[in-house]
Amino acid sequence: MSEKRIVYAEDVIQRIRDLAPEILGGWYNPYMENELEQLVCIVESTPTAADTDVQRWRKTAECPPTENDAAYGKVIAFYRWAKAAQAAKWDFVAGAPDTFPLWMPMPELPEEKRS
């Protein structure tokens, strides 16, 4: 297993649950649920391959933007009624998750464009 594979954790967890009797000896025992939950916990606590700082959409209600996420005071936000993304002030987005349900940090400008 020298090669890393990307898998969907939810699919692995469901497969563990489906195969639990076979994995745990083929018959029910009183400790099966505890052992099953330990296996699920291992999958859920395994570090992900994705970098947490990548450009990705975030749910405003769960993870609102902060000033540190903004470039020039703005983030990219999905405006619900316009069905489009646009630059918006980070504090407006953070304060209006119904209007701006999704957001992402502004990308950094390339070095040659900063001057």
PyMOL CGO cylinders between C-alpha atoms (Angstrom):
from pymol import cmd
from pymol.cgo import CYLINDER

trace = [
    CYLINDER, 0.00, 0.00, 0.00, 2.62, 2.52, -0.99, 0.3, 1, 1, 1, 1, 1, 1,
    CYLINDER, 2.62, 2.52, -0.99, 0.18, 4.49, -3.15, 0.3, 1, 1, 1, 1, 1, 1,
    CYLINDER, 0.18, 4.49, -3.15, -2.31, 6.88, -1.51, 0.3, 1, 1, 1, 1, 1, 1,
    CYLINDER, -2.31, 6.88, -1.51, -5.90, 6.64, -2.66, 0.3, 1, 1, 1, 1, 1, 1,
    CYLINDER, -5.90, 6.64, -2.66, -8.65, 9.17, -2.23, 0.3, 1, 1, 1, 1, 1, 1,
    CYLINDER, -8.65, 9.17, -2.23, -11.88, 7.56, -1.03, 0.3, 1, 1, 1, 1, 1, 1,
    CYLINDER, -11.88, 7.56, -1.03, -15.20, 8.87, 0.21, 0.3, 1, 1, 1, 1, 1, 1,
    CYLINDER, -15.20, 8.87, 0.21, -15.27, 8.36, 3.97, 0.3, 1, 1, 1, 1, 1, 1,
    CYLINDER, -15.27, 8.36, 3.97, -19.07, 7.99, 3.98, 0.3, 1, 1, 1, 1, 1, 1,
    CYLINDER, -19.07, 7.99, 3.98, -18.80, 5.09, 1.51, 0.3, 1, 1, 1, 1, 1, 1,
    CYLINDER, -18.80, 5.09, 1.51, -16.12, 3.39, 3.64, 0.3, 1, 1, 1, 1, 1, 1,
    CYLINDER, -16.12, 3.39, 3.64, -18.22, 3.82, 6.78, 0.3, 1, 1, 1, 1, 1, 1,
    CYLINDER, -18.22, 3.82, 6.78, -21.30, 2.38, 5.06, 0.3, 1, 1, 1, 1, 1, 1,
    CYLINDER, -21.30, 2.38, 5.06, -19.27, -0.58, 3.79, 0.3, 1, 1, 1, 1, 1, 1,
    CYLINDER, -19.27, -0.58, 3.79, -17.96, -1.22, 7.32, 0.3, 1, 1, 1, 1, 1, 1,
    CYLINDER, -17.96, -1.22, 7.32, -21.53, -1.15, 8.66, 0.3, 1, 1, 1, 1, 1, 1,
    CYLINDER, -21.53, -1.15, 8.66, -22.77, -3.47, 5.89, 0.3, 1, 1, 1, 1, 1, 1,
    CYLINDER, -22.77, -3.47, 5.89, -19.94, -5.97, 6.43, 0.3, 1, 1, 1, 1, 1, 1,
    CYLINDER, -19.94, -5.97, 6.43, -19.80, -5.67, 10.23, 0.3, 1, 1, 1, 1, 1, 1,
    CYLINDER, -19.80, -5.67, 10.23, -20.97, -9.24, 11.00, 0.3, 1, 1, 1, 1, 1, 1,
    CYLINDER, -20.97, -9.24, 11.00, -18.43, -10.69, 8.58, 0.3, 1, 1, 1, 1, 1, 1,
    CYLINDER, -18.43, -10.69, 8.58, -15.64, -8.41, 9.80, 0.3, 1, 1, 1, 1, 1, 1,
    CYLINDER, -15.64, -8.41, 9.80, -16.40, -9.15, 13.44, 0.3, 1, 1, 1, 1, 1, 1,
    CYLINDER, -16.40, -9.15, 13.44, -16.52, -12.92, 13.21, 0.3, 1, 1, 1, 1, 1, 1,
    CYLINDER, -16.52, -12.92, 13.21, -19.75, -13.71, 11.37, 0.3, 1, 1, 1, 1, 1, 1,
    CYLINDER, -19.75, -13.71, 11.37, -22.10, -13.67, 14.34, 0.3, 1, 1, 1, 1, 1, 1,
    CYLINDER, -22.10, -13.67, 14.34, -23.54, -11.11, 16.71, 0.3, 1, 1, 1, 1, 1, 1,
    CYLINDER, -23.54, -11.11, 16.71, -21.85, -10.52, 20.00, 0.3, 1, 1, 1, 1, 1, 1,
    CYLINDER, -21.85, -10.52, 20.00, -22.66, -7.95, 22.67, 0.3, 1, 1, 1, 1, 1, 1,
    CYLINDER, -22.66, -7.95, 22.67, -19.53, -5.93, 21.87, 0.3, 1, 1, 1, 1, 1, 1,
    CYLINDER, -19.53, -5.93, 21.87, -20.22, -5.69, 18.13, 0.3, 1, 1, 1, 1, 1, 1,
    CYLINDER, -20.22, -5.69, 18.13, -21.71, -2.19, 18.23, 0.3, 1, 1, 1, 1, 1, 1,
    CYLINDER, -21.71, -2.19, 18.23, -18.81, -0.87, 20.28, 0.3, 1, 1, 1, 1, 1, 1,
    CYLINDER, -18.81, -0.87, 20.28, -16.25, -2.46, 17.95, 0.3, 1, 1, 1, 1, 1, 1,
    CYLINDER, -16.25, -2.46, 17.95, -18.13, -1.16, 14.92, 0.3, 1, 1, 1, 1, 1, 1,
    CYLINDER, -18.13, -1.16, 14.92, -18.15, 2.38, 16.30, 0.3, 1, 1, 1, 1, 1, 1,
    CYLINDER, -18.15, 2.38, 16.30, -14.41, 2.13, 16.96, 0.3, 1, 1, 1, 1, 1, 1,
    CYLINDER, -14.41, 2.13, 16.96, -13.85, 1.26, 13.30, 0.3, 1, 1, 1, 1, 1, 1,
    CYLINDER, -13.85, 1.26, 13.30, -16.07, 4.15, 12.19, 0.3, 1, 1, 1, 1, 1, 1,
    CYLINDER, -16.07, 4.15, 12.19, -14.20, 6.49, 14.53, 0.3, 1, 1, 1, 1, 1, 1,
    CYLINDER, -14.20, 6.49, 14.53, -10.90, 5.48, 12.93, 0.3, 1, 1, 1, 1, 1, 1,
    CYLINDER, -10.90, 5.48, 12.93, -12.24, 6.39, 9.49, 0.3, 1, 1, 1, 1, 1, 1,
    CYLINDER, -12.24, 6.39, 9.49, -13.71, 9.69, 10.70, 0.3, 1, 1, 1, 1, 1, 1,
    CYLINDER, -13.71, 9.69, 10.70, -10.54, 10.74, 12.53, 0.3, 1, 1, 1, 1, 1, 1,
    CYLINDER, -10.54, 10.74, 12.53, -8.13, 9.89, 9.70, 0.3, 1, 1, 1, 1, 1, 1,
    CYLINDER, -8.13, 9.89, 9.70, -6.55, 13.06, 8.29, 0.3, 1, 1, 1, 1, 1, 1,
    CYLINDER, -6.55, 13.06, 8.29, -7.86, 14.09, 4.91, 0.3, 1, 1, 1, 1, 1, 1,
    CYLINDER, -7.86, 14.09, 4.91, -5.72, 14.50, 1.83, 0.3, 1, 1, 1, 1, 1, 1,
    CYLINDER, -5.72, 14.50, 1.83, -7.28, 17.86, 1.03, 0.3, 1, 1, 1, 1, 1, 1,
    CYLINDER, -7.28, 17.86, 1.03, -5.46, 20.99, 2.11, 0.3, 1, 1, 1, 1, 1, 1,
    CYLINDER, -5.46, 20.99, 2.11, -7.68, 23.11, 4.36, 0.3, 1, 1, 1, 1, 1, 1,
    CYLINDER, -7.68, 23.11, 4.36, -6.53, 26.33, 2.67, 0.3, 1, 1, 1, 1, 1, 1,
    CYLINDER, -6.53, 26.33, 2.67, -7.55, 25.36, -0.86, 0.3, 1, 1, 1, 1, 1, 1,
    CYLINDER, -7.55, 25.36, -0.86, -10.01, 27.43, -2.84, 0.3, 1, 1, 1, 1, 1, 1,
    CYLINDER, -10.01, 27.43, -2.84, -13.30, 25.78, -2.03, 0.3, 1, 1, 1, 1, 1, 1,
    CYLINDER, -13.30, 25.78, -2.03, -16.82, 26.89, -1.25, 0.3, 1, 1, 1, 1, 1, 1,
    CYLINDER, -16.82, 26.89, -1.25, -17.69, 27.12, 2.42, 0.3, 1, 1, 1, 1, 1, 1,
    CYLINDER, -17.69, 27.12, 2.42, -21.15, 27.29, 4.01, 0.3, 1, 1, 1, 1, 1, 1,
    CYLINDER, -21.15, 27.29, 4.01, -21.59, 30.74, 5.53, 0.3, 1, 1, 1, 1, 1, 1,
    CYLINDER, -21.59, 30.74, 5.53, -23.91, 29.52, 8.29, 0.3, 1, 1, 1, 1, 1, 1,
    CYLINDER, -23.91, 29.52, 8.29, -21.37, 26.91, 9.45, 0.3, 1, 1, 1, 1, 1, 1,
    CYLINDER, -21.37, 26.91, 9.45, -18.10, 28.72, 8.76, 0.3, 1, 1, 1, 1, 1, 1,
    CYLINDER, -18.10, 28.72, 8.76, -18.55, 32.47, 8.22, 0.3, 1, 1, 1, 1, 1, 1,
    CYLINDER, -18.55, 32.47, 8.22, -15.69, 34.47, 6.71, 0.3, 1, 1, 1, 1, 1, 1,
    CYLINDER, -15.69, 34.47, 6.71, -13.39, 36.53, 8.89, 0.3, 1, 1, 1, 1, 1, 1,
    CYLINDER, -13.39, 36.53, 8.89, -11.26, 39.54, 8.12, 0.3, 1, 1, 1, 1, 1, 1,
    CYLINDER, -11.26, 39.54, 8.12, -8.28, 37.20, 7.67, 0.3, 1, 1, 1, 1, 1, 1,
    CYLINDER, -8.28, 37.20, 7.67, -10.11, 35.46, 4.79, 0.3, 1, 1, 1, 1, 1, 1,
    CYLINDER, -10.11, 35.46, 4.79, -10.60, 38.73, 2.93, 0.3, 1, 1, 1, 1, 1, 1,
    CYLINDER, -10.60, 38.73, 2.93, -8.41, 40.39, 0.33, 0.3, 1, 1, 1, 1, 1, 1,
    CYLINDER, -8.41, 40.39, 0.33, -9.02, 44.13, 0.12, 0.3, 1, 1, 1, 1, 1, 1,
    CYLINDER, -9.02, 44.13, 0.12, -11.85, 43.55, 2.60, 0.3, 1, 1, 1, 1, 1, 1,
    CYLINDER, -11.85, 43.55, 2.60, -13.75, 41.21, 0.30, 0.3, 1, 1, 1, 1, 1, 1,
    CYLINDER, -13.75, 41.21, 0.30, -14.42, 37.52, -0.30, 0.3, 1, 1, 1, 1, 1, 1,
    CYLINDER, -14.42, 37.52, -0.30, -16.09, 35.75, -3.21, 0.3, 1, 1, 1, 1, 1, 1,
    CYLINDER, -16.09, 35.75, -3.21, -19.70, 35.03, -2.29, 0.3, 1, 1, 1, 1, 1, 1,
    CYLINDER, -19.70, 35.03, -2.29, -22.60, 33.23, -3.94, 0.3, 1, 1, 1, 1, 1, 1,
    CYLINDER, -22.60, 33.23, -3.94, -25.56, 35.61, -3.98, 0.3, 1, 1, 1, 1, 1, 1,
    CYLINDER, -25.56, 35.61, -3.98, -28.66, 33.43, -3.66, 0.3, 1, 1, 1, 1, 1, 1,
    CYLINDER, -28.66, 33.43, -3.66, -31.18, 35.46, -5.67, 0.3, 1, 1, 1, 1, 1, 1,
    CYLINDER, -31.18, 35.46, -5.67, -28.83, 36.41, -8.49, 0.3, 1, 1, 1, 1, 1, 1,
    CYLINDER, -28.83, 36.41, -8.49, -27.62, 32.79, -8.84, 0.3, 1, 1, 1, 1, 1, 1,
    CYLINDER, -27.62, 32.79, -8.84, -24.12, 34.16, -9.33, 0.3, 1, 1, 1, 1, 1, 1,
    CYLINDER, -24.12, 34.16, -9.33, -20.87, 34.65, -7.45, 0.3, 1, 1, 1, 1, 1, 1,
    CYLINDER, -20.87, 34.65, -7.45, -19.44, 38.09, -6.81, 0.3, 1, 1, 1, 1, 1, 1,
    CYLINDER, -19.44, 38.09, -6.81, -16.99, 39.95, -4.63, 0.3, 1, 1, 1, 1, 1, 1,
    CYLINDER, -16.99, 39.95, -4.63, -18.63, 41.10, -1.40, 0.3, 1, 1, 1, 1, 1, 1,
    CYLINDER, -18.63, 41.10, -1.40, -17.44, 42.65, 1.85, 0.3, 1, 1, 1, 1, 1, 1,
    CYLINDER, -17.44, 42.65, 1.85, -16.54, 39.83, 4.23, 0.3, 1, 1, 1, 1, 1, 1,
    CYLINDER, -16.54, 39.83, 4.23, -18.60, 41.23, 7.13, 0.3, 1, 1, 1, 1, 1, 1,
    CYLINDER, -18.60, 41.23, 7.13, -21.73, 41.56, 4.94, 0.3, 1, 1, 1, 1, 1, 1,
    CYLINDER, -21.73, 41.56, 4.94, -21.36, 37.91, 3.93, 0.3, 1, 1, 1, 1, 1, 1,
    CYLINDER, -21.36, 37.91, 3.93, -20.72, 36.77, 7.51, 0.3, 1, 1, 1, 1, 1, 1,
    CYLINDER, -20.72, 36.77, 7.51, -23.80, 38.63, 8.73, 0.3, 1, 1, 1, 1, 1, 1,
    CYLINDER, -23.80, 38.63, 8.73, -26.18, 37.41, 6.02, 0.3, 1, 1, 1, 1, 1, 1,
    CYLINDER, -26.18, 37.41, 6.02, -25.95, 33.63, 5.55, 0.3, 1, 1, 1, 1, 1, 1,
    CYLINDER, -25.95, 33.63, 5.55, -29.45, 33.54, 4.01, 0.3, 1, 1, 1, 1, 1, 1,
    CYLINDER, -29.45, 33.54, 4.01, -28.40, 36.02, 1.31, 0.3, 1, 1, 1, 1, 1, 1,
    CYLINDER, -28.40, 36.02, 1.31, -24.88, 34.64, 0.87, 0.3, 1, 1, 1, 1, 1, 1,
    CYLINDER, -24.88, 34.64, 0.87, -25.10, 30.88, 1.64, 0.3, 1, 1, 1, 1, 1, 1,
    CYLINDER, -25.10, 30.88, 1.64, -21.64, 30.09, 0.18, 0.3, 1, 1, 1, 1, 1, 1,
    CYLINDER, -21.64, 30.09, 0.18, -18.33, 31.92, 0.09, 0.3, 1, 1, 1, 1, 1, 1,
    CYLINDER, -18.33, 31.92, 0.09, -14.61, 31.39, -0.56, 0.3, 1, 1, 1, 1, 1, 1,
    CYLINDER, -14.61, 31.39, -0.56, -11.52, 33.49, 0.10, 0.3, 1, 1, 1, 1, 1, 1,
    CYLINDER, -11.52, 33.49, 0.10, -10.26, 35.78, -2.62, 0.3, 1, 1, 1, 1, 1, 1,
    CYLINDER, -10.26, 35.78, -2.62, -7.36, 34.16, -4.47, 0.3, 1, 1, 1, 1, 1, 1,
    CYLINDER, -7.36, 34.16, -4.47, -3.94, 35.73, -4.09, 0.3, 1, 1, 1, 1, 1, 1,
    CYLINDER, -3.94, 35.73, -4.09, -2.69, 37.83, -6.98, 0.3, 1, 1, 1, 1, 1, 1,
    CYLINDER, -2.69, 37.83, -6.98, 0.34, 36.52, -8.83, 0.3, 1, 1, 1, 1, 1, 1,
    CYLINDER, 0.34, 36.52, -8.83, 3.60, 38.22, -7.80, 0.3, 1, 1, 1, 1, 1, 1,
    CYLINDER, 3.60, 38.22, -7.80, 3.96, 40.07, -11.12, 0.3, 1, 1, 1, 1, 1, 1,
    CYLINDER, 3.96, 40.07, -11.12, 0.49, 41.67, -10.78, 0.3, 1, 1, 1, 1, 1, 1,
    CYLINDER, 0.49, 41.67, -10.78, 0.94, 42.98, -7.21, 0.3, 1, 1, 1, 1, 1, 1,
    CYLINDER, 0.94, 42.98, -7.21, 2.98, 46.07, -8.05, 0.3, 1, 1, 1, 1, 1, 1,
]
cmd.load_cgo(trace, "trace")
